[in-house]
Amino acid sequence: MGIVLLLTIVDMSWAQNADTVVTNNNKNVKGYIYDAVSHEPMIGVTVQSLNNTYVWVTDFHGYFNLEVPDTVKSLKLSYLGYETTLIDATANDTLRIYLNESKGINLKEATIVGRQSNTTISTLGIAKTEKIGLGELMKAACCNLSESFETTPSVDVGFTDAVSGYKQIQMLGLAGTYTSFTRENIPDIRGLAAITGLTFTPGTFVESIQLSKGAGSVVNGFEGTAGQINVEWFKPFEDKSPQFIINGYQSVQGRSEGNFVANHSFNKRLSTSVLLHGRGDFKKVDMNNDKFLDNPLGSVFVGANRWFYFGENGWEIQGGVKAIALNTHGGQFNHKKGDEQLSGNSPWGYQNKTDRIETWAKIGKVNLETPYKSMGLQLSGIYHDQSNQFGATPYNGNQRSFYTNYIYQSIINNTNHIIKMGASAIFDQYYESFKTVNFSRTEIVPGVFTEYSWKHTEKFNLVAGLRADYNNLFGTFVTPRLHIRYAPTQNTAFRASAGRAQRTANFIAENMGLMASSRSFLINSRNFSSITEYPRNNYPFAPEVAWNMGVNFTQKFMLNYRDGTFGLDYYYTDFTNQVVVDIEKFREVNFYNLNGKSYSHSIQAQLDYEPIRFFDVRLAYRFYDVKTTYSGQLLEKPLIASYRAFLNLGFSTHNHWKFDYTVQWMGSKRLPQHYDDHLKKVVVSGKSPSFWLMNTQINKSFNNDAFSIYVGAENLLNVMQHPLIIGASDPFGNNFDASLIWGSAMGRNIYAGFRINIAPKNKNN
Amino acid sequence: MKNIFLTIIAVLIVGIVSVKAQNKAKIQTDTIHVSGICDMCEKRIVDAAYIKGVKRADWDKNTGILKVVYNSQKTSISEIEKNIAATGHDAGKTKANINDYKKLPECCAYKEVGIH
């Protein structure tokens, strides 16, 4: 929350000090002030300029008429027991303002809400951010975070392998591990869960997602090479948050899901949410008849509880806990849990058990006298334990992490110059065992940062950040980042960003999908089986370091009286070091430090337009050029589509029907050396065919969205990768590989579900 | 494969061009005052304003001003006012019938404001 407040302050336009004003053109700002709930006029509300030079108190009708210089852009409204509100003082019209009773937050932008499409890209804000709202999330009716990106052109979603059922994402052609995931700006799935962790956030918990490509703010850390994805949960104190959400989902492929969210405010200060999710897969599905289950059986439970407290004097405190228990097994059709994994003895099996607990707290304080001064402290702790079995290969991992970040914000002279500074510390302890080898390491990374934001009129702003961190294994490193925005008109924005990012690769956990094969694992060309014990903290590689630069252009337009947005962006990522995952030789995967070039170019064009009222069209096309040096040879990264085209059509009616249709074309991908089951020989290289994917959904809601039902189909054309698993007939043999996934590992899926959404009692607006 | 996308773009362009030609018809922009309070009112008013012939309607919650773009050969400002007033909101010169007003949701009851 502290951060939300800080950001709100950044976005506001503040008046300059009256002392600095030379010209003295005056204007009158007038209007009526009402109570937001009772709509009664409010007498005695103080209306004043931000420097307190000009003051008015509302009369019996709630009326005010204040003469101020033209330079005053906003006015502060204050009344005991009500939220102090800033209003825009640039309008000439008579204003009607509704004040909310205070919940302890003393600074809040008066919200202006029109009809918003489901994903919005603004020309405001320093970084180009795609805000994925509830409407968009509902298009993927069930589902966890990885699946909620299936209608977002900026993100590619694919299976990690053909047995575990995990999905991973890619941004800018780089693996999901290069994107930093945060929950309300606290790092969420770092470390061992970097790939699998997307499964642990059910879509029903999520109120909105913000996605931005390229370098992020130094305030949130030094990671995030490809971009940031921030997830906002439902907040119990917000008027728009429903009291209850109950959601049920069933697919013909045997996936059952239930979700429950309850929000409750005890009083103006204290509120809580309870969030529950359960998923079960009970039906054995093998649509491509390769004797392997398309999706593992088992269950996932997620439970969370969070609390908010708004104290006096601008204090706010929140804390939460989230627990996850996952238990799945899959593999060959006849495999039973606990079957001995010996060649010829029993079916090949996959097992995964994960237990995870996350806990977090945020403490924020806004100075009431000087609301531009604030501070926030973020704390979080993670315990993660997983055990996996891929055939005869065991993999176990354990992570304990602790994170803290302190942010102080103030201004220099006026709010056109905002300065943030603070300090953070990360503690990560990992224990992993893979086959016969044990790895363990402890990383402690304290750091300090500062970030300066400069705003020059509404047209230009700049954010420059710098941080310095010390890593106990790798030493000190400096992370500079820069963002510039230029908006010549209200509807046009040019933005540029550049920055450095560093991370330590958890190369085993992040490549778990490769364990679903008979590949031998090598570190620096040395086989794992020849290593028995890795000395503690002797991490075999250098940290991954990359520089990212990006430019983008957003143009809003009106055509035939309908709104649209056109966006074009280009990002370039250049790795100084990378832990290369080399699968160029069949039967092995080799990890080593980058020796040569590794880069990614990404270009994306996107058009959003509403040609007819309630009919939204989104067209997107993107191009990637991702290359890495594999053993001295610069090659296109395998299993990445250079081209992707995307079309989404959404139509809604007055009587609350919604129709949604997505079609995408995925270009061909490079395949590394592999064994071909048909030719019965090793193929040096190849290309996967391009393919189409279609999803559709119909949604009907009743009684003001209180109840809705939906049916949908994924992969309507039933396009599946063939063969999905190489050497499926002999999974203990040398040619077995279930990790070369370029297409859909699941066939057509039909699903249906319902959602009960009980609105809050005091429904306003 | 890509042809389908090109086709879609072509259809969009053709649509835009044909619409451009149509612009020679009597397109008129007017602003009227419509009584209302909240976001729910905005949805109600804008929905009611979109009758046949209306190209675009935007209502500003703070000022109560409805900006409406319409084809004057197909509809008129009084038609639009009438349709909005039928939902209970006073629109321009057309006042809402008291029975229609009473059907408004609680938060849209604009006449209660200021009486106290």
Interface residues (C-beta under 8 A of the other chain):
Chain A: Y32 Y34 H39 E40 P41 H61 G62 A91 D93 T94 L95 R96 I97 Y98 I112 V113 G114 R115 L559 N560 Y561 R562 Y609 P611 R613 V617 L619 Y621 A645 L647 H654 W665 S690 W692 K763 N764 N765
Chain B: M1 K2 F5 I8 I9 L12 G15 I16 V19 K20 I37 C38 D39 M40 E42 K43 V46 D47 Y50 K55 R56 D58 D60 K61 N62 T63 G64 I65 V69 C107 A109 E112 V113 G114 H116
